[in-house]
């Protein structure tokens, strides 16, 4: 069939890649045609064509009957290249359908905490929240860090004077008055943090029910029907973090896959037990997520093994790789899912959010699932 197609093209007078000048001999002509228009293999790929090549055969001789197998082969080959694989991942994320993950039976509230700085705490909070919103979940991020990094990453205004978590904690405004919608999703919201929050620790000391003020404010948000709430804490164990632990039944601990990864986690776990004993009996460390994983090092693998041995099945199977793109995204007021949806970082957070949703909320002593 293929040889017939080439012959018919020559008889029609079409000048393909195999045609030569009038002075060339018939033998030379046939030889050049075979070189330029090789007979395809059984998989529809031209014999001798390099991987990813789509122009080994002339446009005229590669007619309609041959185009279909060539296109199929070309598309399959493109995904094998780094750029093609990234494009395929981006399409997968951008075309994520709602309803692919189960909606929680009740609102799930997470405190994202680790007193050690630089472990990817804020990055994890905003990107997991963004990934859940991409999959149809209505999600809220409450920024309790005076630096306001979570607000920045979500593209939320947080200049001094903006209604924020500070005014909520001291009782000036309800939580609803501080809500802002992310410009990147109609299902992602944020209560921003401003620099005023830096003085909240001192002001809260003299207030009544100082440890439970965020929990009281959150209780007024039932009408908004959020599926997930993530509270981003400062890298300390002061009153702001205690307010977050009192307000949330679940704790998510990001741990970087580097030396001293568990440094400070012991103190955090002791504080969690104290809060559970005296202020929030439903509190539970439900999720541990490994961040900044570098598969090129043995250290990262060893840290992952140690963390899994310590926390067991609370550790997500998905690990977040070390990525320059993830670090760049907040500078543009974006999460990694908006900044570079085809990156491995974006896909890792998407997978982590799906795993989190499929696990569901754990049953606790104080509340049934």
GIUR-V92940 format. One record per helix or strand of 3 or more residues. SS is the DSSP state (h for helix, s for strand). FROM is the first residue (numbers start at 1). LEN is the number of residues. If there is no record, write none. Layout:
SS_FROM_LEN ; SS_FROM_LEN
//
This chain:
h_2_10 ; h_26_11 ; h_64_15 ; h_82_13 ; s_108_5 ; h_121_14 ; s_139_5 ; h_149_5 ; h_165_5 ; h_175_4 ; s_179_3 ; s_188_4 ; h_195_11 ; h_210_10 ; h_222_3 ; s_228_5 ; h_239_9 ; s_250_7 ; h_265_14 ; s_284_8 ; h_298_17 ; h_324_9 ; h_336_4 ; h_344_16
//
